[in-house]
Amino acid sequence: MRAPVVVTPPPAAVPTPAPAPTPAAVAPPASGPESAALMARFPDPVVRYATPAFEPGRSTFTSNAELQAQLRAIVREAKAAGVRAQLLVAGVSQAGQPIEALLLSRQADVSPAALRASGRPAVLLIGQQHGDEPAGAEALLVVARSLAGGTLAPLLDQVDAIVLPRANPDGASAGQRATASGIDLNRDHLLLRTPEAQAIAGLMRDYAPAVLADAHEYAALAPYLERFGAVARADALLQYAMAPGVHEFVSRAAEEWFRRPLLDRLQKEALSSDWYHTLGAAPEPRRVAMGAPRPDTARNAAGLRHEVALLVETRGSDLGRAHLARRVHTQVVAMGSILASAAARADDLSRLRRFVETETASRACAGEVVVEAAATPSEYQLKLLDPASGADRSVNVAWDSALQLQTLRERARPCGYWLAAGEREAALRLRGLGLVVQRIDETGVVRGESYRESGAAVPLETVPALLDVERGSWYVPLDQPLAALASAALEPDAPGGYVAQGLIAGGLRGVARVLARPGFRLSTLP
Ligand SMILES: [Zn+2]
């Protein structure tokens, strides 16, 4: 384990307030979404990409059928180049489309057990969780092909790669953000309501990647025009896992080993970047927030599993095919940088994982668990562009910084959680996340706490209790590496947790905190 490094300072405060936006500048240019001067700020890269979307005369993105054919072609190309490539069917979408990934490795045995036992870190790259953000899938086809025999292939001497170019094929074919049922895939990584989220959880459970990179796109025009009379400038918005329960060493690794080299790499390619953020709505349109500390996004759920998890959002989901080559190039550069960092830090990542897993498991029955946290209010200078002239414009905004999280609510960490016998569905979802879940095989009594509603100031309180645990009910121990994920799911007042989302049928009576190591017979769910 390397010595702890300096904690990232928050973005510098900006002293002067910004001028109010001028409504006259809000009107978009009549000729198209972007003026010629604005377009000129984003020249195409020199490099040419060859996914189906870039075929001459094309007006659409790579289709699901084309993507499937491409993955099979890459498997053949890898074989010719001496790289082991295996097509993984991670799941089937709600509309019946296969959710396919490529595993790329130089190891002889590419079974999940053998890869995990090798100690070599795996890097999971995910694209297009949101169907209307196409650059990620196009870029990950380029990256997979490069790993299979191009310039990225030498990195497979240090790491294995799993590339899932299109996590939401139904959304992609419909040109919509959400999955077919309307559920946002990138809010479903704790509850696993959708087969798409279950597919990603399965890859994480089976291959235990050390690193996740999650490729998205952001809307660069209308949201910024509405609030600031300007448009977004950054080619890439970046953030790593920031949620209560993410181990501080994992955060530091994300900052030191991954984000800083990534900033250098983007700068060398003349691509601009900023922290990922979302824009405020009325009544606070000038308030801007970094990605929230909720546990159900891919990056934060991965962070709770001790993956170094990075979000890369390119400009922009509201540009149609404009600047597509530059958007794809930005993702290719970012994913290449993340893979290179993982290869350079392969031994460090393996040591980090062993240490953090052991330490997390050792914290059961001790210390505090943060149930809810909030970003810290600060100020920030957003670098935007004038929509007509394309000139740089800065605006000062109120900024919710997720780099420093403030604890809103915490309580003593239990030894584990008890679930009533009727909560089988919750037990299976937790198992789907890779948690150890045990069935209680004999009726017994254990010291614990139940939850009850209380006054307005403290919405929930815990009540000391001797818990009568019945045969057939469930126990989720916290002396396991994924304990932080269990607390995020099972503390009833944790935002996005299983009780708040209605997955625990018995509500507050369906779950309790176990405060002693249980002495009754348990059998572990396979
Ligand atoms: Zn997205």
Boltz pocket constraint, residues with backbone or C-beta under 6 A from the ligand:
constraints:
  - pocket:
      binder: B
      contacts: [[A, 129], [A, 130], [A, 133], [A, 215], [A, 216], [A, 217]]
      max_distance: 6.0
